[in-house]
Amino acid sequence: MPAYPPEPFRIKMVEPLRRTTRDERERLLAEAGYNVFRLRSEDVYIDLLTDSGTGAMSDSQWAGIMRGDESYAGARSFYRLEAAIRDIFGFQHFVPTHQGRAAEHILCSLLVKPGVRIPNNGHFDTTGANIRAAGGHPVDLGIEEAKDPANRHPFKGNMDLEKLARFIEETGPERIPFGMMTVTNNTAGGQPVSMANIKGAAAIYHRYGIPFFIDACRYAENAYFIKMREEGYADKAPIEIAREMFSLADGCTMSAKKDALVNIGGFLCVNDDDLFERIKQMLILREGFPTYGGLAGRDLEAIAIGLYEGLDEEYLAYRVAQTTYLGEGLLAAGVPIVEPPGGHAVYVDAGRFLPHIPRDQFPGQALVIEMYRVGGVRAVELGSVAFAYPDPQSGEMVYPPLELVRLAIPRRMYTRSHLDYVIETMAEIAAHRDAVKGVRITRQPKLLRHFTAEFAIVG
Ligand SMILES: Cc1ncc(COP(=O)(O)O)c(C=O)c1O
């Protein structure tokens, strides 16, 4: 199994974890209607539900929390964050927001009109939902290789540039108020995007006069992949690579809960002066005064510090190696995953792992339940529970390409022995996988059902 560099930090504060018994977990699962979103976190041993806002802050960030300036206007902490954003991202203007989706909401409510179409290599679900909420259509134009879980393309998050050019020609640039690119590409499995691909997309967008926005939340992990995998970048620091990436764009949306290593926060950057004026008005209406957005001064301070920590090369080497270690460990234990492992998460191919469970009995959800039952490990289904929907015309179910389960790794939180424990849990499930049973839905809401639906075990 691949080793990874020892943690580039030591532990100063601990948060106890409680081990539950299998009998307890069986009861808790039944009480939660077999939906792990309904479990209490104190009943979870290893929580891989998301990497968003779940990481550990550093001693410097906690010191920054104490220094936070809570003035309503013109706070010192705002100017510290402004300096960091200007240094790394280089855009002319920015506003803080309470998280990434607030930045998306402001951008979409100003630029998206009914009938427009927004291309991306892979829209995150809140981005797609914000575009739809404003009457537009999100369109994913990722490369074909991303559809094959065994294909080890080094930049599987890339945009298909030919498809993008064709899409713009067919749609007409006047119906595309802006175009996007998501780094890393979460929807494709946390897979990176190459600099050449970002350059190519930027050139196409700009040829047609379309403003180009980067969904930047995992930009540092993406920069590290570029350094490791793309020719010409081996000697560049992640911060230099990040600067080059953003110099190609006209703005970005950012969820600071990922690569800025904080528990809450986000921002929206733009170069366009007029658009910035409109953004500020919308921000005041929805989030807060432009020097705090939806955040406290202490949050701004923690983001300013976290942005640099998230770009630290030793940290990134450890971070990416941790995900690789988990992914390769699962493969060695006979668990199929989306290859190669991405930046922030490992995606298990539950459809291939549990082929005896039909899609209408949700193999991904069955695996999520089994992971908690066997090991107290919490993950998230990203298959038919989350994405299948009835065709509006025929009523037939439309299924997503794969039945996936995402194991997202919170930043600076779990050690190698925790990951070994997860691998052992999955190996134990692999040994009795034929006995794992499917589920049926007993109760579900109309929208985003995976968060609150209830299930029963089949058979
Ligand atoms: C790629 C991507 N974009 C946007 C968001 C939204 O960010 P937030 O959760 O801060 O609203 C996320 C969150 O997971 C994400 O993964």
The ligand as a MOL file (V3000), in Angstrom:
LIG
                    3D

  0  0  0     0  0            999 V3000
M  V30 BEGIN CTAB
M  V30 COUNTS 16 16 0 0 0
M  V30 BEGIN ATOM
M  V30 1 C -17.5730 22.2840 -6.0570 0
M  V30 2 C -18.4200 22.9880 -5.0340 0
M  V30 3 N -18.9460 24.1890 -5.3230 0
M  V30 4 C -19.7060 24.8620 -4.4400 0
M  V30 5 C -19.9970 24.3360 -3.1910 0
M  V30 6 C -20.9150 25.0910 -2.2740 0
M  V30 7 O -20.2530 25.5960 -1.1670 0
M  V30 8 P -20.9670 25.7900 0.2540 0
M  V30 9 O -21.2640 24.4450 0.8200 0
M  V30 10 O -19.9650 26.5820 1.0540 0
M  V30 11 O -22.2150 26.5910 0.0250 0
M  V30 12 C -19.4700 23.0910 -2.8420 0
M  V30 13 C -19.7740 22.5020 -1.5100 0
M  V30 14 O -19.5370 21.3530 -1.2220 0
M  V30 15 C -18.6580 22.3870 -3.7910 0
M  V30 16 O -18.1370 21.1780 -3.5230 0
M  V30 END ATOM
M  V30 BEGIN BOND
M  V30 1 1 1 2
M  V30 2 1 2 3
M  V30 3 2 2 15
M  V30 4 2 3 4
M  V30 5 1 4 5
M  V30 6 1 5 6
M  V30 7 2 5 12
M  V30 8 1 6 7
M  V30 9 1 7 8
M  V30 10 2 8 9
M  V30 11 1 8 10
M  V30 12 1 8 11
M  V30 13 1 12 13
M  V30 14 1 12 15
M  V30 15 2 13 14
M  V30 16 1 15 16
M  V30 END BOND
M  V30 END CTAB
M  END
